[in-house]
Amino acid sequence: MRHQLDFEKPIAELQAKLDELKKHPDTHSLGISFEEEVATIARKLEETKRQVFSNLTPWDKIKIARHPKRPFTLDYIQSAFTGFSELHGDRLFAEDRAIVGGFACLGPHKVIVIGTQKGRDTKENIMRNFGSAHPEGYRKALRLMKLADKFGLPIITLVDTAGAYPGIGAEERHIAEAIAVNLREMTLLEVPVIAAVIGEGGSGGALGIGVADRVLILENAYYSVISPEGCAAILWKDRAAAPKAAEALKITARHLLELGLVDEVIPEPLGGAHTDQETTIRALQQCLLKHLDALVRIPVAERLRQRYAKFRAFGHYHEEEAALAGNKSIQPQVKT
Protein backbone atom coordinates (compact mmCIF):
# COMPACT_ATOMS: atom_id res chain seq x y z
CA MET A 1 0.00 0.00 0.00
CA ARG A 2 1.59 3.28 -1.13
CA HIS A 3 1.72 6.14 1.39
CA GLN A 4 0.61 3.75 4.11
CA LEU A 5 -0.26 5.45 7.40
CA ASP A 6 0.91 3.81 10.62
CA PHE A 7 -2.58 2.84 11.80
CA GLU A 8 -3.29 1.23 8.41
CA LYS A 9 -0.66 -1.49 8.90
CA PRO A 10 -3.13 -4.28 9.89
CA ILE A 11 -5.26 -3.40 6.85
CA ALA A 12 -2.24 -3.48 4.54
CA GLU A 13 -1.17 -6.88 5.83
CA LEU A 14 -4.60 -8.40 5.24
CA GLN A 15 -4.85 -6.78 1.81
CA ALA A 16 -1.45 -8.19 0.83
CA LYS A 17 -2.50 -11.67 1.97
CA LEU A 18 -5.74 -11.42 0.00
CA ASP A 19 -3.92 -10.29 -3.13
CA GLU A 20 -1.44 -13.15 -2.78
CA LEU A 21 -4.26 -15.69 -2.48
CA LYS A 22 -5.89 -14.39 -5.62
CA LYS A 23 -2.61 -14.65 -7.54
CA HIS A 24 -1.73 -18.20 -6.40
CA PRO A 25 -4.88 -20.09 -5.45
CA ASP A 26 -3.30 -23.49 -6.11
CA THR A 27 -0.85 -23.12 -3.21
CA HIS A 28 -3.60 -22.54 -0.65
CA SER A 29 -5.83 -25.57 -1.09
CA LEU A 30 -4.95 -27.67 1.97
CA GLY A 31 -8.44 -28.93 2.64
CA ILE A 32 -10.01 -25.50 2.33
CA SER A 33 -11.54 -24.27 -0.91
CA PHE A 34 -9.90 -21.20 -2.39
CA GLU A 35 -13.21 -19.33 -2.58
CA GLU A 36 -13.96 -19.90 1.12
CA GLU A 37 -10.51 -18.73 2.21
CA VAL A 38 -10.70 -15.61 0.07
CA ALA A 39 -14.17 -14.84 1.41
CA THR A 40 -12.98 -15.31 5.00
CA ILE A 41 -10.04 -12.93 4.57
CA ALA A 42 -12.19 -10.41 2.71
CA ARG A 43 -14.67 -10.37 5.62
CA LYS A 44 -11.80 -9.99 8.07
CA LEU A 45 -10.41 -7.13 5.98
CA GLU A 46 -13.71 -5.24 6.02
CA GLU A 47 -14.13 -5.83 9.73
CA THR A 48 -10.61 -4.57 10.42
CA LYS A 49 -11.21 -1.45 8.30
CA ARG A 50 -14.38 -0.63 10.21
CA GLN A 51 -12.65 -1.17 13.54
CA VAL A 52 -9.59 0.92 12.65
CA PHE A 53 -11.44 3.84 11.07
CA SER A 54 -14.13 4.02 13.74
CA ASN A 55 -11.49 4.53 16.45
CA LEU A 56 -9.26 7.19 14.93
CA THR A 57 -7.67 9.80 17.17
CA PRO A 58 -7.67 13.49 16.14
CA TRP A 59 -4.01 13.08 15.15
CA ASP A 60 -4.92 10.11 12.92
CA LYS A 61 -7.56 12.22 11.19
CA ILE A 62 -5.00 14.96 10.58
CA LYS A 63 -2.76 12.40 8.89
CA ILE A 64 -5.64 11.48 6.60
CA ALA A 65 -6.34 15.16 5.88
CA ARG A 66 -2.71 15.51 4.77
CA HIS A 67 -2.63 12.32 2.68
CA PRO A 68 -0.84 13.08 -0.62
CA LYS A 69 -3.39 11.06 -2.62
CA ARG A 70 -6.35 12.97 -1.22
CA PRO A 71 -8.33 14.92 -3.86
CA PHE A 72 -7.25 18.54 -4.11
CA THR A 73 -9.13 21.67 -5.19
CA LEU A 74 -8.57 21.21 -8.93
CA ASP A 75 -9.78 17.58 -8.69
CA TYR A 76 -13.08 18.83 -7.26
CA ILE A 77 -13.31 21.66 -9.79
CA GLN A 78 -12.73 19.34 -12.73
CA SER A 79 -15.29 16.75 -11.58
CA ALA A 80 -17.93 18.54 -9.51
CA PHE A 81 -18.08 21.69 -11.65
CA THR A 82 -18.39 22.26 -15.39
CA GLY A 83 -17.09 24.90 -17.77
CA PHE A 84 -14.26 26.05 -15.50
CA SER A 85 -12.38 29.06 -16.88
CA GLU A 86 -9.43 30.02 -14.70
CA LEU A 87 -8.57 33.66 -14.03
CA HIS A 88 -5.08 34.76 -13.03
CA GLY A 89 -3.29 37.53 -11.18
CA ASP A 90 -4.15 40.08 -8.50
CA ARG A 91 -3.60 43.10 -10.82
CA LEU A 92 -1.20 44.47 -8.22
CA PHE A 93 1.91 42.32 -8.00
CA ALA A 94 1.92 38.78 -9.38
CA GLU A 95 0.13 35.51 -10.04
CA ASP A 96 0.03 33.18 -7.03
CA ARG A 97 -0.54 29.59 -8.08
CA ALA A 98 -1.26 28.47 -4.52
CA ILE A 99 -4.76 29.87 -5.07
CA VAL A 100 -6.79 28.99 -8.14
CA GLY A 101 -10.13 30.42 -9.18
CA GLY A 102 -12.42 31.35 -12.01
CA PHE A 103 -15.85 31.04 -13.60
CA ALA A 104 -17.64 27.68 -13.47
CA CYS A 105 -21.06 26.06 -13.24
CA LEU A 106 -22.30 24.03 -10.30
CA GLY A 107 -25.34 22.19 -11.54
CA PRO A 108 -27.68 24.90 -12.90
CA HIS A 109 -25.86 27.70 -11.06
CA LYS A 110 -23.21 29.94 -12.61
CA VAL A 111 -20.61 30.57 -9.89
CA ILE A 112 -17.09 31.68 -9.19
CA VAL A 113 -15.05 28.98 -7.48
CA ILE A 114 -11.84 29.71 -5.57
CA GLY A 115 -9.56 27.37 -3.66
CA THR A 116 -6.09 26.67 -2.30
CA GLN A 117 -4.18 24.12 -4.37
CA LYS A 118 -1.35 21.81 -3.31
CA GLY A 119 0.97 19.86 -5.61
CA ARG A 120 1.19 16.15 -6.30
CA ASP A 121 4.98 16.03 -6.66
CA THR A 122 7.98 18.13 -5.71
CA LYS A 123 7.93 20.20 -8.89
CA GLU A 124 4.25 21.06 -8.61
CA ASN A 125 4.52 21.68 -4.86
CA ILE A 126 7.23 24.26 -5.51
CA MET A 127 5.05 25.89 -8.16
CA ARG A 128 2.03 25.88 -5.80
CA ASN A 129 4.17 26.81 -2.77
CA PHE A 130 2.80 23.71 -1.01
CA GLY A 131 -0.66 25.29 -0.97
CA SER A 132 0.45 28.23 1.19
CA ALA A 133 -0.60 31.47 -0.44
CA HIS A 134 1.27 34.78 -0.58
CA PRO A 135 -0.51 38.15 -0.15
CA GLU A 136 -1.10 38.31 -3.91
CA GLY A 137 -3.01 35.04 -3.68
CA TYR A 138 -5.51 36.51 -1.22
CA ARG A 139 -5.73 39.69 -3.27
CA LYS A 140 -6.44 37.60 -6.36
CA ALA A 141 -9.16 35.77 -4.43
CA LEU A 142 -10.69 39.09 -3.35
CA ARG A 143 -10.56 40.40 -6.92
CA LEU A 144 -12.54 37.35 -8.06
CA MET A 145 -15.01 37.71 -5.19
CA LYS A 146 -15.70 41.33 -6.09
CA LEU A 147 -16.15 40.27 -9.72
CA ALA A 148 -18.68 37.69 -8.54
CA ASP A 149 -20.46 40.32 -6.45
CA LYS A 150 -20.62 42.68 -9.43
CA PHE A 151 -22.24 40.09 -11.69
CA GLY A 152 -24.40 38.42 -9.06
CA LEU A 153 -22.58 35.09 -9.08
CA PRO A 154 -22.51 32.87 -5.95
CA ILE A 155 -19.04 32.14 -4.57
CA ILE A 156 -17.74 28.67 -3.65
CA THR A 157 -14.40 28.42 -1.84
CA LEU A 158 -12.47 25.19 -1.25
CA VAL A 159 -10.02 25.32 1.66
CA ASP A 160 -6.96 23.06 1.82
CA THR A 161 -3.91 24.80 3.26
CA ALA A 162 -1.61 24.42 6.24
CA GLY A 163 -1.66 28.23 6.45
CA ALA A 164 -0.62 31.36 4.62
CA TYR A 165 3.05 31.57 3.63
CA PRO A 166 5.06 33.03 6.58
CA GLY A 167 8.19 34.04 4.65
CA ILE A 168 9.95 37.39 4.64
CA GLY A 169 8.63 38.33 1.20
CA ALA A 170 5.05 37.69 2.29
CA GLU A 171 5.55 39.83 5.39
CA GLU A 172 7.08 42.61 3.30
CA ARG A 173 3.99 42.58 1.06
CA HIS A 174 1.66 42.60 4.11
CA ILE A 175 0.21 39.08 4.32
CA ALA A 176 -1.69 39.89 7.53
CA GLU A 177 -3.28 42.97 5.98
CA ALA A 178 -4.30 41.02 2.86
CA ILE A 179 -6.06 38.37 4.96
CA ALA A 180 -7.68 40.98 7.22
CA VAL A 181 -9.09 42.86 4.22
CA ASN A 182 -10.55 39.60 2.90
CA LEU A 183 -12.24 38.92 6.25
CA ARG A 184 -13.83 42.36 6.20
CA GLU A 185 -14.88 42.32 2.56
CA MET A 186 -16.29 38.79 2.62
CA THR A 187 -18.75 39.79 5.34
CA LEU A 188 -20.13 42.44 2.97
CA LEU A 189 -20.54 40.39 -0.22
CA GLU A 190 -24.17 40.43 -1.32
CA VAL A 191 -24.01 37.11 -3.17
CA PRO A 192 -24.27 33.70 -1.46
CA VAL A 193 -20.91 32.37 -0.21
CA ILE A 194 -20.18 28.74 0.68
CA ALA A 195 -16.82 27.55 2.03
CA ALA A 196 -15.84 23.88 2.20
CA VAL A 197 -12.80 22.61 4.09
CA ILE A 198 -11.61 19.65 2.01
CA GLY A 199 -8.30 18.86 3.75
CA GLU A 200 -6.26 21.14 5.96
CA GLY A 201 -7.81 24.34 7.28
CA GLY A 202 -4.89 26.10 8.87
CA SER A 203 -5.14 29.43 10.68
CA GLY A 204 -5.70 32.73 8.87
CA GLY A 205 -4.56 31.15 5.63
CA ALA A 206 -7.79 29.17 5.62
CA LEU A 207 -9.97 31.92 7.08
CA GLY A 208 -8.83 34.33 4.35
CA ILE A 209 -11.24 32.57 1.97
CA GLY A 210 -13.45 31.03 4.67
CA VAL A 211 -15.93 33.73 5.73
CA ALA A 212 -19.16 32.35 4.31
CA ASP A 213 -22.89 31.89 4.78
CA ARG A 214 -22.32 28.15 5.08
CA VAL A 215 -19.11 26.46 6.20
CA LEU A 216 -18.88 22.76 5.32
CA ILE A 217 -16.14 20.27 6.17
CA LEU A 218 -15.24 16.79 4.99
CA GLU A 219 -15.28 14.08 7.65
CA ASN A 220 -11.50 13.72 7.91
CA ALA A 221 -10.57 17.36 7.34
CA TYR A 222 -9.62 19.76 10.12
CA TYR A 223 -9.97 23.49 10.77
CA SER A 224 -7.81 25.21 13.38
CA VAL A 225 -6.36 28.48 14.59
CA ILE A 226 -2.91 26.83 14.59
CA SER A 227 -1.37 23.57 13.44
CA PRO A 228 -0.94 20.85 16.10
CA GLU A 229 2.83 21.05 15.62
CA GLY A 230 2.82 24.82 16.15
CA CYS A 231 0.63 24.50 19.23
CA ALA A 232 2.88 21.77 20.65
CA ALA A 233 5.99 23.89 20.07
CA ILE A 234 4.46 26.80 21.97
CA LEU A 235 2.73 25.03 24.86
CA TRP A 236 4.87 21.92 25.34
CA LYS A 237 8.12 23.26 23.84
CA ASP A 238 8.25 20.08 21.76
CA ARG A 239 6.71 19.44 18.33
CA ALA A 240 6.57 15.74 19.24
CA ALA A 241 3.59 16.63 21.45
CA ALA A 242 1.50 17.32 18.31
CA PRO A 243 -0.89 14.37 18.97
CA LYS A 244 -1.62 15.79 22.43
CA ALA A 245 -2.15 19.24 20.92
CA ALA A 246 -4.49 17.85 18.26
CA GLU A 247 -6.67 16.37 21.00
CA ALA A 248 -6.70 19.59 23.03
CA LEU A 249 -7.46 21.87 20.07
CA LYS A 250 -10.79 20.16 19.20
CA ILE A 251 -10.16 20.61 15.49
CA THR A 252 -11.79 17.54 13.95
CA ALA A 253 -15.01 17.80 11.95
CA ARG A 254 -17.06 16.25 14.77
CA HIS A 255 -15.74 18.70 17.36
CA LEU A 256 -16.26 21.68 15.05
CA LEU A 257 -19.87 20.67 14.40
CA GLU A 258 -20.52 20.27 18.13
CA LEU A 259 -19.08 23.76 18.76
CA GLY A 260 -21.19 25.26 15.99
CA LEU A 261 -18.18 26.38 13.95
CA VAL A 262 -19.24 24.45 10.83
CA ASP A 263 -22.70 23.85 9.41
CA GLU A 264 -22.38 20.30 8.08
CA VAL A 265 -19.93 17.40 8.02
CA ILE A 266 -19.71 15.63 4.66
CA PRO A 267 -19.11 11.86 5.04
CA GLU A 268 -16.08 10.29 3.38
CA PRO A 269 -15.70 6.69 2.16
CA LEU A 270 -14.31 4.22 4.68
CA GLY A 271 -10.56 4.86 4.82
CA GLY A 272 -10.70 8.48 3.68
CA ALA A 273 -11.35 10.52 0.54
CA HIS A 274 -8.21 9.18 -1.16
CA THR A 275 -9.65 5.63 -1.23
CA ASP A 276 -12.62 6.66 -3.41
CA GLN A 277 -12.22 10.11 -4.90
CA GLU A 278 -15.28 9.88 -7.15
CA THR A 279 -17.66 9.14 -4.26
CA THR A 280 -16.17 11.97 -2.18
CA ILE A 281 -16.45 14.46 -5.02
CA ARG A 282 -20.10 13.52 -5.65
CA ALA A 283 -20.88 13.89 -1.94
CA LEU A 284 -19.35 17.38 -1.85
CA GLN A 285 -21.14 18.38 -5.05
CA GLN A 286 -24.54 17.33 -3.69
CA CYS A 287 -23.93 19.12 -0.39
CA LEU A 288 -22.87 22.33 -2.14
CA LEU A 289 -25.95 22.23 -4.37
CA LYS A 290 -28.26 21.67 -1.40
CA HIS A 291 -26.93 24.67 0.49
CA LEU A 292 -26.68 26.89 -2.58
CA ASP A 293 -30.28 26.16 -3.57
CA ALA A 294 -31.33 27.25 -0.07
CA LEU A 295 -29.15 30.37 0.06
CA VAL A 296 -30.27 31.87 -3.25
CA ARG A 297 -33.85 31.98 -1.92
CA ILE A 298 -32.89 34.14 1.08
CA PRO A 299 -33.21 37.93 0.53
CA VAL A 300 -29.87 39.75 0.43
CA ALA A 301 -30.44 41.83 3.57
CA GLU A 302 -31.43 38.78 5.59
CA ARG A 303 -28.51 36.73 4.26
CA LEU A 304 -26.05 39.48 5.27
CA ARG A 305 -27.64 39.69 8.72
CA GLN A 306 -27.36 35.94 9.21
CA ARG A 307 -23.73 35.88 8.03
CA TYR A 308 -22.78 38.67 10.41
CA ALA A 309 -24.59 37.04 13.34
CA LYS A 310 -22.99 33.67 12.56
CA PHE A 311 -19.42 34.90 12.95
CA ARG A 312 -20.16 37.33 15.80
CA ALA A 313 -21.44 34.36 17.82
CA PHE A 314 -18.11 32.50 17.64
CA GLY A 315 -16.03 32.48 20.80
CA HIS A 316 -18.77 33.42 23.24
CA TYR A 317 -18.59 31.85 26.65
CA HIS A 318 -20.36 32.12 29.98
CA GLU A 319 -19.04 31.77 33.50
CA GLU A 320 -20.24 29.19 36.00
CA GLU A 321 -19.48 28.92 39.67
CA ALA A 322 -18.10 25.53 40.68
CA ALA A 323 -16.99 24.37 44.08
CA LEU A 324 -13.47 22.98 44.02
CA ALA A 325 -11.77 21.81 47.22
CA GLY A 326 -14.29 23.71 49.29
CA ASN A 327 -13.67 26.97 47.41
CA LYS A 328 -15.73 28.53 44.65
CA SER A 329 -13.88 29.37 41.49
CA ILE A 330 -14.94 30.64 38.12
CA GLN A 331 -14.86 28.04 35.36
CA PRO A 332 -15.17 29.41 31.77
CA GLN A 333 -17.43 27.25 29.64
CA VAL A 334 -17.61 27.41 25.83
CA LYS A 335 -21.05 28.37 24.63
CA THR A 336 -22.12 26.14 21.74
N, C-alpha and C positions, 0 to 999 in steps of 0.2 A: 504494500500500500504506500503510494507516494505521499510525502508530506504527512506522515503518520503522527498524530498527536499521542502523548504519553498514555492517556487514558483509553486510547483506542487499541492498545496492544492485544488484549484478549480477543477483540473482534478481528484484528488482522490475522492472528494465529488460526482462528477457526475458518476464516475466509481462505487462507492459504491451504489448509487441509481439505476444504471442500473443492477448491480448484484442482488440487492434486488428484483427488478421487475421480473427478470428471475426466481428467486426462488419461489415467491409467486404471480403469475399472477392473481389469483382469487380475491385478495384483492385490485386490482387496475382496476376495470372494471366499474367505475361509468360513464357510457355513452360513454366511449372511449375504443376502442378495444385494447387489450394488445399489439398486433403487432404494431399498430400505435404509441402507447406511447413509446415502446421500440425503434422503429425507430427514433422517435423525439429526445429522449435522446441520442441515439447513434450519430446522426448528430450533436447535441450540443456538445457532447464529442469531436468529431473530430475537430469541429470548435474551441473549446477552446484550444485543443492541438496545433493547428496551430498558434493560436494567441499568446499563452504563449511562444512557442519555437521559434517563429520568432522575439521575442522582448527581448531576453535574454541579460543581461548585461555581461561584461567580468567576473565579479565575479560569476555570475550564471553559466557560462561555466566552470569556474574552479571547482565549486562544482560538475558538471557532470563529469569532468575529474577525480575527486577523488572518484567517486561513488564506493562503495565496491563491487557492483555486475557487474562492468564493466569488460569486458574480459581482462585478463592479458597475459603476454608474452607466458606462457606455453599453454594457451587456443588457441592462434594463431598458435603456433608451432604444436600442436596436430591436428588441423583442416586444416590449410592452407598448411602445409608441410607434407611430408611423409618420413618414414624411419629414424626418428630422433634417433640419438645415442649420448647421452650426454657424454661430457668429463668433468673431474673434476680437480681442483687444479691448482695452479700457478707454481708449481715445485720450489717454493722458501720458502713459509711459511705455507699456509693453503688453505683449500677449503672455498670459500665464496659463500654461497647459495643465496646471493642477486643478483648474476649474473649467468645466466644459458647459456649454449652454447654447440654446437656439430655439427656433420655432419647431413645433411638432404637433401631432394630433394624438389625443388620448381618447380612444373610442370616437364619439361624435364631437368632442370638444377640441377646439383649436387652443393650444396652450404655449407657454414658454417653459421649457424644462432646463434646470440648472443643477449641476452636481459636482462634487469633488471626485477626481479620478486618480486612482493609483495605477501602477504599471505591473505588467505580468513578469517582466524580466529586468535585469539590471539596466539595460539600455533605456527601456521605456520608463522605469522608475526614475532615472536621472532626468529624463525629459519632463516627467510629470511631478518632479520634486517629491516623490513618494507620497503624493496626495496632500502635501502641505502647501497651502497657497500663500503667495506673497500679497502685499497690499493691492497690487494691480489686479489680482484675481478677484478680490472682493469688490473692487471698483468696477470690474467688468460685470460681475454678477449684478451689482446695483444698476449699471447701465441697462442691462437686459430687463431687470424688474421694472424700471421706469418706462421702458419701451412697451412692456406688457400692460402697464397701467394706462399708458396713452391710448393703446388700441383695444383696451377692454379684454385682454387675454388672461385667463387664470394662470397662476404660477405654480409649478411643481418643483420642489428642490429635493435632491437625493444626497444625503449626508454620509460620507465615509472618509473620515480623516482623523489622524491622531492629534491634529491641532494645526493652527496656523504656523507658518515657518518662523522660527525665532532668531534667524540670523541677523548679522549686523546690517546688511543691506535692507532687509525688511524693516528694521527699526529706524533706519535713516529715512525710509519712505513712509514712515508712520503707520505701521501695521495696526496698532491699537486704535488709532483714529479711524482707519478705514473700516474696521469691524464695528466700532461704536456708531459711525454714521449709518451703516447697514441696519443695526438694531433699531435706530430711531426711524429711519425711512420705511422699514418693513412694517412698522406698526401703523403707518399712514396709507399704505397701498389700498386702493379702493376695490381691487379685484380679489377674488378668492385666492388664498395661498395655502398650500399643503406641503408640509415637510415630512420626509420619510428617512429615518436613520436605518441604513441598510448594512452597516458594518460597524466601524468605529465612529463614535460621536465625541470627539475630544475638545473640551474647553471652548474658548471663544471662536476657535477655528470652525467648529461645528455650528455654534450659535449665530455666526455671521451670515448664514443662509438658513437659519432655523426658526426665525420668528414667523409663526404661521397660525392660521385659523384652526388647523388640525395638525397635530404632530403624531406621526405613526412610527412604529419601530418593529423591526423583524425580531423574531423570538430570541435569537442568539446574538443580537447586536447589543451595544451598550452606549450610554450617553452620560457624560460626566464632566464635572468642572475641572478635573485634572486626571491624568493617567494614573493607574495604580502604582506604576514605578515612580512617578514624580511624587505622589503622596507618601510612598514608603520612604523615599529619600529625605523628605522633609520631616516627617513625624517619627520615623524609626531610625533615621540616619543610615539606612541600608536598603538598597533597591531589591534585595532578596526578600524583603517583607512584602512584596507586591501582592501575593495571594491574600495576606491578612488585610492589606489596604483595600483590595477589591471587595472583600466581605463587608468592611466597615463603610465603604462609600455608598452602598446600595445603588449600584449603577446598572443592574441587569434589567431587562424588559419588565419582568414581573414586579420588581421593586418600584420601578418608575411608574407603572400603572397604578400600583397601590398608593403611591404618593400623589397621584394626579398630575404628574409631569408629562405624561403622554396620553393620547386619547384612545389608542388601540394597539394591541400587540398582534402582529401578523404571524401565524404559525409557519414553521419551516419543516421540511421533510425530516424524518428521523435521521440523525447524524449531521444535520446542518444543511445550509443552502447549497454548499458545494457538491453535495451528493446527488442533487436533482435540481439543476438550475432552472429547467423549464417550469417545473411545478412552482418553485419559489417566485419566479417572474410572473406567472399567471396569478398567483395569490396576491402579489403586490398590485398588479394591474387592476384586479377586481376591487380591492380595498380603496385604491385611489379613485376609481370611478364612483364607488358608492358615496364617498365623502364629497367628491366634487359635485355630483348630482344634487346633493343636499345643500351645499354651500351656495350654488348659483341661484337658489330659490330664496335666499335670505336677502332682504333689502340692504343696500350698502351701509347705511347709517347703523343699522342693527348689527351687521357683521363687524364693523369697526369697533362698536361698543363691546361686543363679546370678545374680540381679540384683545383689546386693552384690558378688560377685566380678567381674562385668562392669565395673562402674564403678571398682572399686578397681584394676583392671589398667590403666586409662588413665594415660598419662604416664610409665610406667616406661621406663627407659633403662639401658643398660649401657655401660661404658667400655672402649675398645680402645686399645691402644698402637699408634701409627703413627709411622714415621720420616719426619720432614720436615726437609729441609736438613741431614741428618746428625744431627739431634737427635730424641729421642723426646718426643712430646707426647700428651696425653690428648685423644682425640676422642670426644665424647658421641655415641652412636648411638641413635636411637629404636627401641624394641623393639616390633615389630608382632605 
